[in-house]
Amino acid sequence: MTVFCVMKLLCQATRNENRYAKRFFGTLLTQTARKRPFSPFWRVVPDPGKSTVLGLTQPFCTAETSHKEPKRKAAFGSVGRRIPYRILHVINQDGESLGNMHRAEALKLMDQHNLKLVLLHENAEPPVYRLMTGQQIHEEQLKRAEKKKSNPKPGMVQKELSFSSAIAKNDLETKTKQITQWIEKKYHVKITIRQAKDSNTDMFTLFDQILEIVSEKATYVSKPKVTREGVSTCILRHMSDKELKAYQKMEKQKTGTVKDENEDLKSNELHP
């Protein structure tokens, strides 16, 4: 009887020890798994009432740590009927605010007046849309493209030069030499000319004179235009190899045409 009681106590102690061990190691495995950046496909799932088994967890995936590509900014233009927002702030084709309205009402206005909806400010609350004609959209796209061309690219050096239309001939030659040096270094050169009160010299004529001198190396990034009353500006850049070859080819053709014309004139003079 004594032996039987001792064996029973030993079995009970062994079962308790196994139970505590399972609880301890099951908790430890769970805590360790939580610290891992990726969940394994199989994991030990502790169960106090049952033996330790292998349980199926979420599949191995690295989507959480993957780097998302930056959202590309949509090009300026008509959004059609693809409007994800319920309430919009709408501006009409004349630039006047029509206030906030439901997108269904905005689409109804668009259809009634045969216009197009263009997203102006997506981050506003609510987002701002404008009703525009096709011609207005085209003109705005041209303006934005011109502005983008005028802005120097990252790493591109842009020099600026400003003078009056009453500039003396010697000073203009000095300025032109400076422009030539910058062009040779493949810098962009922004030239601003102010119309002098007592000067009859046209600002665009001065631009043409400068470009004629540097024409073998430079071309316009932004053609001469009036930025405000009495002030005009343009931007020059170094021509690419392809543009240089095309320019040289054109000059050869001009030279050949002039030469042929001179020979014809001489021939006519000799044989009237």
C-alpha positions, 0 to 999 in steps of 0.5 A, spaced: 500 500 500 505 504 501 509 503 495 502 504 491 501 511 494 508 513 493 507 511 485 501 515 485 504 521 488 510 521 483 505 521 477 501 527 480 508 531 481 510 529 474 504 531 471 504 538 474 511 539 472 509 537 465 503 542 465 507 548 468 513 547 463 508 547 457 505 553 460 512 556 461 515 555 454 509 556 451 508 563 453 516 564 452 515 562 444 509 566 444 513 573 446 519 571 442 514 570 436 511 577 437 518 580 437 520 578 430 519 582 424 516 577 420 511 571 422 513 564 420 508 560 416 508 555 422 508 557 430 507 553 436 501 554 439 500 553 447 494 550 450 494 548 457 489 543 456 492 539 451 499 537 448 503 542 444 501 542 437 503 546 431 498 551 429 497 554 422 498 562 422 498 568 417 502 566 411 509 569 410 509 576 407 513 582 407 508 587 404 508 591 411 515 593 410 515 594 403 516 601 400 510 604 397 512 608 390 510 615 391 504 617 388 505 621 382 501 627 381 496 627 376 497 631 369 493 638 369 486 636 365 479 634 365 477 629 370 471 626 366 466 623 371 471 620 375 470 624 382 472 620 388 469 626 393 462 627 395 462 634 396 466 639 392 468 647 392 466 649 384 469 655 380 466 657 374 469 658 367 470 665 369 474 664 375 468 666 380 466 661 386 460 657 386 461 655 393 460 648 395 456 643 392 454 635 391 458 632 385 452 630 382 450 637 381 457 639 379 456 634 373 450 636 372 452 643 371 458 640 366 453 637 362 449 643 361 454 648 359 458 643 355 464 644 360 470 640 363 471 639 370 479 640 372 482 638 379 485 645 382 487 643 389 486 636 392 488 637 399 483 643 400 477 641 404 473 640 400 477 639 394 477 645 389 474 643 382 474 648 376 469 648 370 473 650 364 472 650 356 477 645 352 481 651 350 482 654 357 485 647 359 489 647 353 492 654 354 493 653 361 497 646 359 501 651 355 503 656 360 505 650 365 509 647 360 513 654 359 513 655 366 516 648 367 521 649 361 523 656 364 525 653 371 532 650 371 533 642 372 536 640 379 543 641 378 543 646 373 546 653 374 542 659 371 545 665 371 542 672 370 543 678 367 539 685 367 540 691 363 537 697 360 535 698 353 539 704 353 545 700 354 551 703 350 554 699 344 561 697 348 557 695 354 552 690 350 558 687 347 561 686 354 555 683 356 554 678 350 561 676 351 559 674 358 553 670 356 558 667 351 562 664 357 556 662 361 553 658 355 560 655 353 560 652 360 553 650 359 549 654 364 542 657 363 542 664 362 536 669 364 536 676 360 532 681 363 531 688 359 528 694 361 525 699 356 528 706 358 524 712 357 528 716 353 530 710 348 527 708 342 531 701 341 526 695 341 527 690 347 526 684 342 531 687 337 536 687 343 535 680 344 535 678 336 542 681 336 545 677 342 542 671 339 545 672 333 552 673 336 551 666 340 547 663 335 552 657 333 552 655 341 545 657 344 538 657 343 532 659 347 529 655 353 524 661 353 523 665 348 523 673 349 516 675 352 514 681 356 513 679 363 510 686 366 510 693 363 516 695 360 520 689 362 522 683 357 525 677 359 528 670 355 532 664 357 538 661 353 541 655 353 547 651 350 545 647 344 545 639 344 549 636 339 543 634 335 541 641 335 548 643 333 548 639 327 542 641 324 544 648 325 550 647 321 547 643 316 542 649 315 547 654 315 551 650 309 545 650 305 544 657 306 551 659 304 550 654 298 544 658 296 547 665 297 553 662 293 549 660 287 545 666 287 551 670 286 554 666 281 547 667 277 548 674 278 555 674 275 553 670 269 547 675 268 552 681 268 557 677 263 551 675 258 546 680 258 
